[in-house]
Amino acid sequence: MTDSAIVLAEGESHFPPGIHSFDFADWFSGLTGTALAHMFTTITMAVWATVAILIVFFLWAYRKPQIVPTKKQWLAESAYGFIRNTVAIDLMGKKDGVRFAPYLATLFLFIVLMNFWAIVPGVQISPNAHIAFPAMLAVLSWIMYVWVGIKQHGLVKWLKITVVPPGAPAFVLPLLIPIEILQNIILRPVTLALRLFANMFAGHLILLVFILGGFEMLNSSNFFIQGLSVFSFAMGIAMTLFELIVILLQAYVFTLLTGMYIQGSLAEEH
Amino acid sequence: MILAAEEGGTGILFPIWQEMLIGAIAFGLLCFVLIKFVFPRMEKTFEARVDAIEGGIERAERAQEEANQTLEEYRRKLATAQEEAAAIRDEARATAEASKEEILVSAREEANRIIAAGHAQAEASRQQLIRELRSEVGHLAVDLAGKIIGQRLAGDADTTATVDRFLAEIVDETAETSGAR
């Protein structure tokens, strides 16, 4: 895994991009191979920066809240209000919506900013392109909707609601129950994590293909191919804009699905 | 590169636990700060805002109602005052009519009384005059008759001379009485 770092350090061509493009070297080479490996890399720094930016912005913008908001206060309220109103309250109603809106809003803001690193010049990789982070978030979402369901209905009733489809004839239940268990309890966190991870992974790969490809063509000895590199870079820019859409969409989808799972746990029937 | 090659590319699907740990700590910190210190204050602000708007509307409605009530009251008072004025006017008219009638009646009575008094006085004067005249004429007639009879008795004297004498006597008598006074 550290080979790619060495490759990068030696300045050799790393085209075509591959799985190795997602390996980032430890900042302190002494940590490599110890338990502290991977803890101080560009990826983890992006995570810390995400958290720092959000905390600083919100504490600063909401230092002195007023009835008639200032510009920065309005911005902070819109960021929260967007998820609060369009996801939490729309799905769960006013009472439960307000209860879960803070977590959902935090989740959304965290994912958006994490994803955003994918198109920040100089970083251009989202931590979410490493499955560890989407997996961690998906596990949290899973814990949350299971816990909410058990707390709301008790374990047995919640299992019955989640696993037994209402109105199904008894003789198909042996077939349906395993499918429902797989779908509602096991696959939900997996698909949540994979969807986000795969999108950010693919986005990074696409940007690498066009930008590294552009440099590769520029380094070519053929003058004609060098000229064509312009199109490769242009595609790199276009794909960056496309990435922006993916960034927002995937963060919204992750938040929306988490909200729907929680709502399902609160509801009497699924 | 070696690891990835070894795992045939599926290595990317296995999370690195150190990264999960870092992610959990960082996200936990973010959740703690935002959920504890920021979003509850936002909800409070939202509520305060709703309160402010609804309170404003309520206050406006109350003021409107109050204004309506005051207007209604003034209208009612105005109507009462108009009615009262009309009543007073009618009463005054009635009073005036009554006093006019009274004055007329008393004036007529007064006039009648004066006329009656005048009549009575005139009648009294006439009666008195008649009485006086009667007694005077009686005396005169008696005197005259006495004179005439006396003349005849004395010896057939001239009637004309008797009347003349009689008249002269009346003049003398009148002069005597006026001179005696």
Interface residues (C-beta under 8 A of the other chain):
Chain A: M1 D3 S4 V7 G18 I19 H20 F22 D23 A35 L36 A37 H38 M39 I43 T44 V47 W48 T50 V51 L54 I55 F58 L59 Y62 P65 Q66 I67 P69 A76 E77 Y80 G81 V98 A101 P102 Y103 A105 T106 L109 F110 P127 H130 I131 A132 F133 A135 M136 L137 L140 F201
Chain B: M1 I2 L3 A4 G9 G11 I12 L13 F14 P15 I16 W17 Q18 E19 M20 L21 I22 G23 A24 A26 F27 L29 L30 C31 V33 L34 I35 F37 V38 F39 P40 R41 M42 E43 K44 T45 F46 A48 R49 A52
